[in-house]
Amino acid sequence: MILGLVWLGTTTLLFAHAESCWALMAAHIMQGVAAGAPWTAGLGLLADVFPADQLGSVMGPVMSCHHAGFLAGPLVGGWIFEFTGYTAPVYFCATLVGLNLLLRLVVDESITWRQASAAACNASWTSSDDEERAGSPTLRPSTSSASSAAPLFIPDEHSAIFAGLEPTLPVHLRNTYHLSPGVVGSVFISLVIPCMVTSTIAGIACDRIGGARVNVIGILAMAMMAPLPALPGLSLSLTVVVLCVFGGTQGVAMTPVLPAMARYVGSMGSTSFAAVYGIINLAYSAAILIGPSVAGVLLTEFGFAVEMAAFGGSLVVLLFSWRGLGSF
């Protein structure tokens, strides 16, 4: 993690001295590689330090802070650029990385808990035998590679949807409501702010009622809300409300995956938390790469309504496919 932060700060500074398009591309690629290290190692560190029955409450706020940074970055960077110039945002970001590195050097990562058994590690994700016999949905560890890998499709799916909305939602807002770029950006924020709240709530709920229940609720809510922003005749204010609810469902649907995978690894008697989060990060990155292309084709060929309906349908397919794999 320390090496990743050092490399991230170094590659960030390259932007201030890049004098060609190719140099900027090279800096961006190296920065992207470096950024994966602190994120993956950081989640692994949390899974190492905190006991399984607290992971949801810990990782929920982490996801909230992630969304907060995603929201604040463009706004803060834009203002710094406007008042100071091109290189100032670069040095500002490098300074943030340096502060992160200093905090990392003093953080206490001592492990003060020990799992009594693999079953105890997974207790807050799986339900009791009585609940299982009663037909309640549970996510059970399985020796089947398909079953154990099923949760990886959740961040993949959600990331693809929101990455796909990034280029297509502004087009819909501009064509439907004739909004300026600044207003479009403000409306787009309505997707992000609710995630800052729901991620923390979802994390706490995972520890209280079980991650599977929270995840099912989030996926179903997200699938039902997906087509609504494209309804014809919707006023701008109502569209913003719908986008807020739709954005909030992402935090409920995606947050439970992080503690769940750590609990699964622990239930198998392993401590390879960072490796699992590396795979999740890879799925997340692939979704960000693919999502805009698929969404662009759907918007161009069929329209925004079909695009959003397809997003909702894909979530329903994900949920039922997951059940079919025996993960519940």
C-alpha positions in Angstrom: 0.0 0.0 0.0 2.8 2.4 0.9 4.6 1.6 -2.4 1.3 2.1 -4.3 0.8 5.6 -2.7 4.4 6.6 -3.5 3.9 5.5 -7.1 0.5 7.2 -7.2 1.9 10.5 -6.0 4.8 10.3 -8.5 2.6 9.5 -11.5 0.2 12.3 -10.5 3.0 14.8 -10.6 3.8 13.7 -14.2 0.7 15.5 -15.4 2.2 18.8 -14.4 5.2 18.3 -16.7 3.6 16.4 -19.6 3.9 18.5 -22.8 2.3 16.2 -25.3 -0.8 14.1 -25.7 1.3 10.9 -25.6 2.9 12.0 -22.4 -0.5 12.6 -20.8 -1.7 9.2 -21.9 1.3 7.5 -20.5 0.9 9.4 -17.2 -2.8 8.5 -17.1 -2.1 4.8 -17.6 0.7 4.7 -15.0 -1.5 6.6 -12.6 -4.4 4.1 -13.1 -2.1 1.2 -12.4 -0.8 2.9 -9.3 -4.3 3.8 -8.0 -5.3 0.1 -7.9 -2.8 -0.7 -5.2 -4.0 1.5 -2.3 -7.6 0.7 -3.0 -7.1 -3.1 -3.1 -4.6 -3.2 -0.2 -6.8 -0.8 1.8 -9.8 -3.1 1.7 -7.6 -6.0 2.5 -6.2 -4.2 5.5 -9.7 -3.5 6.8 -10.6 -7.2 6.4 -7.5 -8.1 8.3 -7.9 -5.7 11.2 -11.7 -5.8 11.9 -13.7 -8.9 12.8 -16.2 -10.3 10.4 -19.3 -9.1 12.3 -18.1 -5.5 12.0 -17.0 -5.4 8.3 -20.3 -4.0 7.0 -20.2 -1.1 9.5 -16.6 -0.4 8.5 -16.8 -0.8 4.8 -20.1 1.1 4.4 -18.5 4.4 5.4 -15.5 3.6 3.2 -17.9 3.4 0.2 -19.5 6.6 1.3 -16.2 8.4 1.4 -15.4 6.9 -2.1 -18.6 8.4 -3.5 -17.8 11.7 -1.7 -14.4 11.9 -3.3 -15.9 11.0 -6.7 -18.3 13.9 -6.3 -15.9 16.4 -4.8 -12.9 15.8 -7.1 -14.3 17.4 -10.3 -15.9 20.3 -8.4 -12.7 21.1 -6.4 -10.4 20.5 -9.3 -12.6 22.7 -11.5 -12.5 25.6 -9.1 -8.7 25.3 -8.5 -8.1 25.2 -12.2 -10.3 28.2 -12.9 -8.6 30.5 -10.3 -5.0 29.3 -10.5 -4.2 27.4 -13.7 -3.5 23.9 -15.0 -0.8 22.7 -12.7 -2.4 23.7 -9.4 -5.0 20.8 -9.4 -2.2 18.4 -10.1 -0.1 19.5 -7.1 -3.2 19.6 -5.0 -3.9 15.9 -5.8 -0.3 15.0 -5.2 -0.5 16.7 -1.8 -3.6 14.7 -0.9 -1.7 11.5 -1.8 1.2 12.6 0.4 -1.2 13.2 3.4 -2.7 9.8 2.7 0.8 8.3 2.9 1.6 10.0 6.2 -1.7 8.8 7.7 -0.9 5.3 6.5 2.4 5.3 8.2 0.8 6.0 11.6 -2.4 3.9 11.3 -2.7 1.0 13.8 -3.1 -2.2 11.9 -2.7 -4.6 14.9 -5.1 -7.5 14.8 -6.9 -7.7 18.2 -9.4 -10.4 17.3 -9.2 -14.0 16.3 -11.9 -16.0 14.6 -13.2 -18.8 16.7 -14.0 -20.8 13.6 -14.8 -20.5 9.9 -18.5 -20.7 10.7 -18.2 -17.7 13.0 -16.5 -15.7 10.3 -19.4 -16.2 8.0 -22.2 -16.0 10.5 -23.4 -12.5 9.6 -23.7 -13.4 5.9 -25.4 -16.7 6.2 -28.7 -17.3 8.1 -29.3 -19.9 10.6 -30.4 -23.5 9.7 -33.9 -22.7 10.8 -34.1 -19.7 8.5 -32.7 -21.8 5.7 -35.3 -24.5 6.2 -38.0 -21.8 6.2 -36.9 -20.7 2.8 -35.1 -17.4 3.6 -32.5 -16.4 1.0 -29.0 -16.9 2.1 -25.6 -16.7 0.5 -23.7 -19.8 1.4 -20.0 -20.5 0.8 -19.6 -23.2 -1.8 -16.9 -25.3 -3.2 -18.3 -24.5 -6.7 -16.2 -22.0 -8.4 -19.2 -20.6 -10.3 -21.1 -20.1 -7.1 -18.3 -18.5 -5.1 -17.5 -16.1 -8.1 -21.1 -15.1 -8.5 -20.9 -12.0 -6.2 -18.1 -10.6 -8.4 -20.7 -9.9 -11.1 -22.5 -7.5 -8.8 -19.9 -4.7 -8.8 -19.3 -5.5 -12.4 -23.0 -5.0 -13.3 -23.5 -1.9 -11.2 -20.3 -0.2 -12.4 -21.2 -0.9 -16.0 -24.6 0.7 -15.6 -23.3 3.9 -13.9 -20.4 4.1 -16.3 -22.8 3.8 -19.1 -25.0 6.6 -17.7 -22.0 9.0 -17.6 -22.0 9.7 -21.4 -25.7 8.9 -22.1 -27.6 10.7 -19.3 -26.3 14.1 -20.2 -27.4 13.6 -23.8 -30.9 12.6 -22.6 -31.1 15.6 -20.3 -30.0 18.0 -23.0 -32.3 16.7 -25.6 -35.3 16.4 -23.3 -35.0 19.5 -21.1 -32.6 21.6 -23.2 -30.3 22.1 -20.2 -26.9 23.8 -20.3 -23.8 21.7 -19.5 -23.5 23.2 -16.0 -27.1 22.3 -15.1 -26.6 18.8 -16.6 -23.6 18.4 -14.3 -25.7 19.5 -11.3 -28.4 17.0 -12.1 -25.9 14.2 -12.5 -24.8 14.9 -8.9 -28.2 13.6 -7.8 -26.9 10.1 -8.7 -23.9 10.4 -6.5 -25.0 12.1 -3.3 -27.5 9.5 -2.2 -24.8 6.8 -2.4 -22.9 8.6 0.3 -25.8 8.0 2.7 -27.1 4.6 1.6 -23.6 3.0 1.5 -23.1 3.6 5.3 -26.7 2.5 6.1 -26.3 -0.6 4.0 -23.1 -1.5 5.7 -24.6 -1.3 9.1 -27.6 -3.3 7.9 -25.3 -6.1 6.7 -24.1 -6.6 10.2 -27.6 -6.5 11.6 -29.7 -8.5 9.3 -27.2 -10.2 6.9 -25.6 -9.1 3.7 -27.7 -11.4 1.4 -31.0 -9.7 2.4 -29.6 -6.2 2.0 -28.1 -7.2 -1.4 -31.4 -8.6 -2.7 -33.3 -5.6 -1.6 -30.8 -3.3 -3.3 -30.7 -5.2 -6.6 -34.5 -5.4 -6.8 -34.9 -1.7 -6.0 -32.3 -0.8 -8.5 -33.9 -2.9 -11.2 -37.4 -1.4 -10.5 -36.0 2.2 -10.5 -33.8 1.9 -13.6 -36.6 2.5 -16.3 -38.2 5.4 -14.4 -35.9 8.2 -15.4 -36.8 7.5 -19.1 -40.5 7.8 -18.6 -42.0 10.2 -21.1 -43.6 13.4 -19.8 -41.5 13.4 -16.6 -40.8 16.9 -15.3 -37.2 17.9 -14.5 -37.8 18.1 -10.8 -39.4 14.7 -10.8 -36.5 13.3 -12.8 -34.1 14.6 -10.2 -36.0 12.8 -7.5 -36.1 9.6 -9.5 -32.3 9.8 -10.1 -31.7 10.4 -6.4 -33.6 7.2 -5.5 -32.0 5.3 -8.3 -28.5 6.4 -7.3 -29.2 5.5 -3.6 -30.1 2.0 -4.6 -26.5 1.5 -5.9 -25.1 1.9 -2.4 -27.5 -0.7 -1.0 -26.8 -3.2 -3.8 -23.1 -2.9 -4.0 -21.8 -2.3 -0.5 -22.7 -5.8 0.9 -20.3 -7.4 -1.6 -17.2 -6.1 0.0 -17.7 -7.6 3.5 -19.3 -10.7 2.0 -16.2 -11.6 0.0 -14.0 -11.1 3.1 -16.3 -13.4 5.1 -16.2 -16.0 2.3 -12.4 -16.0 2.3 -12.3 -16.3 6.0 -14.8 -19.1 6.0 -12.5 -21.1 3.7 -9.7 -20.7 6.3 -7.7 -18.2 4.1 -6.5 -14.7 4.7 -6.1 -13.8 1.0 -8.4 -10.8 1.3 -6.3 -8.4 -0.9 -6.3 -11.0 -3.7 -10.1 -11.2 -3.7 -10.4 -7.4 -3.7 -7.9 -7.3 -6.5 -10.3 -9.5 -8.6 -13.2 -7.2 -7.6 -11.2 -4.2 -8.7 -10.4 -5.9 -12.0 -14.1 -6.6 -12.6 -14.9 -3.0 -11.7 -12.4 -1.7 -14.1 -13.6 -3.9 -16.9 -17.2 -2.7 -16.4 -16.1 0.9 -16.6 -14.4 0.1 -19.9 -17.3 -1.8 -21.4 -20.3 0.1 -19.9 -20.1 3.3 -21.9 -19.7 1.5 -25.2 -22.8 -0.7 -24.7 -24.8 2.2 -23.4 -23.8 4.3 -26.4 -25.0 1.7 -28.8 -28.3 1.2 -27.0 -28.9 5.0 -26.9 -28.0 5.5 -30.6 -29.9 2.6 -31.9 -32.9 2.3 -29.6 -33.2 5.4 -27.4 -32.8 6.2 -23.7 -35.9 4.3 -22.6 -34.7 1.0 -24.1 -31.2 1.6 -22.6 -32.6 2.0 -19.1 -35.0 -0.9 -19.5 -32.1 -3.0 -20.6 -30.2 -2.0 -17.5 -33.1 -3.0 -15.2 -33.6 -6.3 -17.1 -29.9 -7.1 -16.7 -30.2 -6.7 -13.0 -33.1 -9.1 -12.8 -31.2 -11.6 -14.9 -28.2 -11.2 -12.5 -30.4 -11.9 -9.5 -32.1 -15.0 -10.9 -28.8 -16.3 -12.4 -27.2 -15.9 -9.0 -30.0 -18.0 -7.5 -29.6 -20.6 -10.2 -26.0 -21.0 -9.3 -27.0 -22.0 -5.8 -25.6 -18.9 -4.1 -28.7 -18.2 -2.1 
